[in-house]
Amino acid sequence: MISSLQKFGDKTWTQDKLERVRKYLTAYTTIMRKRSHQFAYIDGFAGTGYHELKQEADDGAGLFSEPAEPEVTAFLDGSARMALQVEPRFHKYIFIEKSAKKAAELEKLKSEFTDRGPDIRIETADANEAIQKLCRASWDKHRAVLFMDPFGMQLTWDTVRVVAATRAIDTWILFPLSAVNRLLKSDANIPLSWRARLDTMFGEPNWFDEFFPENRSDNLFETDAVRRRKAATMEKIGEYFNRRLASVFAGVAPNPYTLKNKLGVPLFQLCFAAGNPHAVDTAVKIAKDILKRDPVKPARLPMMEDD
């Protein structure tokens, strides 16, 4: 059990991720409680409410959906429980989980957090469909923080775009750097189904030219032949996704945080995007500070502009 917990070092990357999000939630509710808006926490891939230690998928075949759960050897507080522990509290909590079994575990949180129980809403549904449905409601008098933490590449760009269009939801996304990189074959010979999935996630096909630029051969026997080789590094992949976020949100933190395993290999990138254009400077400033500092240090709380 100890060796499993220490798989990614003394402080697991999962704990690191959740601690950074927790700091933002605390800053957010501290500021928003002085405002007139109702504000909610939305978890797009809530799981059981606890963090279950998972194993990485070994190949591209397992990247499009969550692999079968391994035997759970230990639990850590997950994003759902973490959000319920935040003080000041949110007005509403919306946990979305496709698995009926995991959704049933989430229901138990209502009896554990009795003061928040009536304000906990659990949606047993596909995260993309449920989030898009929520975003189609009126957001004039409501605000939210959304956390999207898919294990693989389930998140679609249509969902990201609809969230940004509310102009009311601050969003944290755990982007699967390693999963994307495994699909980018060095010779650019990517199966059509993989290309379609990447198009869906990035919201455009331009990633191909970005990651595999044209290189015209000067070979005597291959005049004007166009070759493509992989030019995408983990850093370049992450930068591209953050630029995509900036194309639809009011603002993004320019320094997404890379989560690595104990060997220093990048696994995920924790990204932040601000929804409300009237409070974008403050939101990005807080998130930028949290992303660059050690998780044990408290975040500063600048005053938020009125909106």
C-alpha positions in Angstrom: 0.0 0.0 0.0 2.8 2.4 0.8 4.6 1.6 -2.4 1.4 2.4 -4.4 0.9 5.7 -2.7 4.5 6.6 -3.4 4.4 5.6 -7.0 4.8 9.2 -8.1 7.1 10.3 -5.3 6.6 11.3 -1.7 3.9 13.8 -2.7 1.8 12.2 -5.4 0.9 14.2 -8.5 -2.7 13.5 -7.7 -2.4 15.2 -4.3 -0.5 18.0 -5.9 -3.2 18.6 -8.5 -6.1 18.6 -6.0 -4.2 20.9 -3.6 -3.8 23.5 -6.3 -7.5 23.3 -7.3 -8.4 23.5 -3.6 -6.5 26.7 -3.2 -8.4 28.3 -6.0 -11.8 27.1 -4.7 -11.0 28.6 -1.3 -10.0 31.9 -2.9 -13.1 31.8 -5.2 -15.6 31.2 -2.4 -14.0 33.8 -0.2 -14.4 36.4 -2.8 -17.8 35.3 -4.2 -19.6 35.2 -0.8 -19.5 39.0 -0.9 -21.3 39.0 -4.2 -25.0 38.6 -5.0 -24.6 35.6 -7.4 -25.4 32.0 -6.6 -22.2 30.0 -7.2 -21.7 26.3 -7.7 -18.9 23.7 -7.9 -19.3 21.4 -10.9 -17.2 18.2 -11.2 -17.3 16.7 -14.7 -15.7 13.3 -13.9 -16.5 13.0 -10.2 -15.7 9.2 -9.8 -16.5 7.9 -6.4 -15.7 11.1 -4.5 -12.4 9.6 -3.5 -9.3 9.4 -5.6 -8.8 5.9 -6.7 -5.2 5.1 -7.6 -5.2 4.2 -11.3 -2.6 2.6 -13.6 -1.6 4.3 -16.9 -2.8 2.9 -20.1 0.0 1.3 -22.1 -1.1 2.0 -25.6 -3.4 4.2 -27.7 -6.2 1.6 -27.6 -7.0 2.5 -24.0 -7.0 6.2 -24.4 -10.4 6.9 -25.7 -12.3 5.6 -22.6 -11.4 4.8 -19.1 -9.8 1.4 -18.7 -11.2 -1.3 -16.4 -10.6 -0.3 -12.8 -7.7 -2.0 -11.2 -8.1 -3.4 -7.7 -8.3 -0.4 -5.4 -5.4 -0.6 -2.9 -5.8 2.9 -1.4 -8.0 5.9 -1.4 -7.1 9.6 -1.2 -9.6 12.5 -1.0 -10.8 13.1 -4.5 -12.1 16.2 -6.1 -15.7 15.8 -5.0 -14.9 15.4 -1.3 -12.2 18.1 -1.6 -14.8 20.6 -2.9 -17.2 19.7 -0.1 -14.5 20.5 2.5 -13.8 24.0 1.1 -14.7 26.9 3.4 -16.5 29.2 2.7 -18.8 26.7 1.1 -20.4 26.7 -2.4 -24.2 27.2 -2.7 -24.5 24.1 -4.9 -22.5 21.0 -5.8 -23.0 19.2 -9.1 -21.2 15.9 -9.5 -21.3 14.2 -12.9 -20.4 10.5 -13.2 -21.3 8.1 -16.0 -20.8 5.0 -14.0 -23.9 4.0 -11.9 -21.7 2.2 -9.4 -19.5 5.3 -8.8 -22.6 7.6 -8.7 -24.0 5.4 -5.9 -20.8 6.0 -4.0 -21.2 9.7 -4.5 -24.6 9.6 -3.0 -23.0 8.6 0.3 -21.4 12.1 0.5 -24.9 13.5 1.3 -25.0 11.7 4.6 -21.3 12.4 5.4 -21.7 16.2 4.7 -25.1 16.6 6.3 -25.1 20.4 6.2 -24.4 20.3 2.4 -26.5 17.2 1.6 -29.6 19.1 0.3 -27.3 21.1 -2.1 -25.5 18.1 -3.6 -26.8 17.1 -7.0 -25.5 13.9 -8.7 -26.0 13.4 -12.4 -25.5 9.8 -13.7 -24.7 10.8 -17.3 -22.0 11.3 -19.9 -19.9 14.3 -18.7 -19.9 16.0 -22.1 -23.7 15.8 -22.5 -24.4 16.8 -18.9 -22.1 19.8 -18.9 -23.4 21.1 -22.3 -27.0 20.8 -20.9 -26.0 22.8 -17.8 -24.4 25.4 -19.9 -27.5 26.0 -22.0 -29.3 27.4 -18.9 -29.3 31.1 -18.0 -26.1 32.2 -16.2 -27.0 35.8 -15.7 -27.4 35.4 -11.9 -25.1 32.3 -11.5 -21.4 31.6 -11.4 -19.4 28.4 -11.1 -16.1 26.7 -11.0 -15.9 23.6 -13.2 -13.2 20.9 -12.7 -12.7 18.4 -15.6 -10.4 15.6 -14.8 -10.9 12.8 -17.3 -8.5 9.9 -17.1 -8.1 9.7 -20.9 -9.3 11.8 -23.8 -13.1 11.8 -23.2 -13.4 15.6 -23.1 -14.6 17.1 -26.4 -14.0 20.6 -27.7 -17.7 21.1 -28.2 -18.0 20.9 -24.4 -15.1 23.3 -23.8 -16.6 25.8 -26.3 -20.0 25.7 -24.7 -18.6 26.2 -21.2 -16.6 29.3 -22.4 -19.8 30.7 -24.0 -21.5 31.0 -20.6 -19.0 33.8 -19.7 -19.7 32.7 -16.1 -17.7 29.5 -15.4 -14.0 29.4 -14.4 -12.6 26.1 -15.5 -9.8 23.8 -14.5 -8.9 21.1 -17.0 -6.4 18.2 -16.6 -5.1 17.8 -20.1 -3.7 14.3 -20.9 -0.3 15.2 -22.4 1.0 11.6 -22.3 -2.1 10.2 -23.9 -2.0 12.7 -26.8 1.7 12.2 -27.3 1.3 8.4 -27.7 -1.1 9.0 -30.6 1.4 11.3 -32.4 3.4 8.7 -34.3 6.9 9.9 -35.3 6.3 9.1 -39.0 3.0 11.0 -39.1 1.2 7.8 -40.1 -1.7 8.3 -37.7 -4.8 6.1 -38.1 -7.9 8.0 -39.3 -9.8 7.1 -36.1 -7.0 8.5 -34.0 -6.9 11.7 -36.1 -10.7 12.1 -35.7 -10.4 11.8 -32.0 -7.7 14.4 -31.8 -9.8 16.7 -34.0 -12.7 16.3 -31.6 -10.5 17.1 -28.6 -8.7 20.1 -30.1 -11.8 21.3 -32.0 -9.9 21.6 -35.3 -7.6 19.6 -37.6 -4.8 22.2 -37.5 -2.9 20.3 -34.9 -1.6 18.0 -37.6 0.3 20.8 -39.4 1.5 22.2 -36.1 2.9 18.9 -34.8 4.0 17.5 -38.2 5.2 20.4 -40.4 5.9 19.9 -44.0 9.5 19.2 -45.0 10.2 19.2 -48.7 12.9 16.8 -49.7 15.8 17.9 -51.8 16.6 14.3 -52.7 17.6 14.0 -56.4 15.1 11.2 -56.9 12.3 12.7 -54.8 12.0 16.2 -56.3 9.4 18.2 -54.4 8.4 15.2 -52.3 6.8 16.3 -49.1 7.7 14.5 -45.9 6.4 15.0 -42.5 8.1 14.1 -39.2 7.0 14.7 -35.7 8.1 18.0 -34.3 5.8 18.0 -31.3 7.3 17.9 -27.9 5.3 17.6 -24.7 5.8 21.3 -24.2 4.6 22.1 -27.7 1.5 20.0 -27.3 0.7 21.7 -24.0 1.2 25.2 -25.5 -1.1 24.3 -28.4 -3.9 23.2 -26.1 -3.5 26.3 -23.9 -3.7 28.5 -27.0 -6.9 26.7 -28.0 -8.4 27.5 -24.6 -7.4 31.2 -25.0 -9.3 31.3 -28.3 -12.7 30.8 -26.6 -12.3 31.8 -22.9 -12.0 35.4 -21.5 -8.5 34.5 -20.3 -6.2 31.7 -19.4 -3.3 31.2 -17.0 -0.1 31.4 -19.1 1.7 28.9 -16.9 -0.2 25.6 -16.9 1.4 23.2 -14.4 2.9 20.0 -15.7 2.4 16.9 -13.6 5.1 14.3 -13.9 5.8 10.8 -12.6 8.8 10.0 -10.4 11.0 9.6 -13.4 10.2 13.1 -14.6 8.0 12.1 -17.5 5.1 14.5 -18.1 1.7 12.9 -17.7 -0.8 15.7 -17.5 -1.0 19.5 -17.8 -3.2 21.4 -15.3 -4.8 24.3 -17.1 -6.9 27.2 -16.0 -9.4 29.3 -18.0 -11.4 32.2 -16.7 -15.0 32.6 -17.9 -16.2 36.0 -16.7 -14.6 38.8 -18.8 -15.4 41.3 -16.0 -13.3 39.4 -13.4 -10.7 37.8 -15.7 -7.7 39.7 -14.5 -8.2 38.7 -10.9 -9.1 35.1 -11.7 -6.1 34.6 -13.9 -3.8 36.3 -11.4 -4.9 34.0 -8.6 -4.6 30.9 -10.7 -1.2 31.9 -12.1 0.1 32.3 -8.6 -1.2 28.9 -7.5 0.2 27.2 -10.5 3.7 28.5 -10.0 4.1 28.0 -6.3 4.6 25.1 -4.0 1.1 23.7 -3.0 1.8 24.1 0.7 2.0 27.9 0.4 -1.3 29.8 0.7 -2.5 31.8 -2.3 -3.0 35.6 -2.0 -6.5 36.9 -2.4 -6.6 40.2 -4.4 -9.9 42.1 -4.6 -12.1 41.0 -7.5 -13.6 43.5 -9.8 -17.4 44.0 -9.7 -19.3 42.5 -12.7 
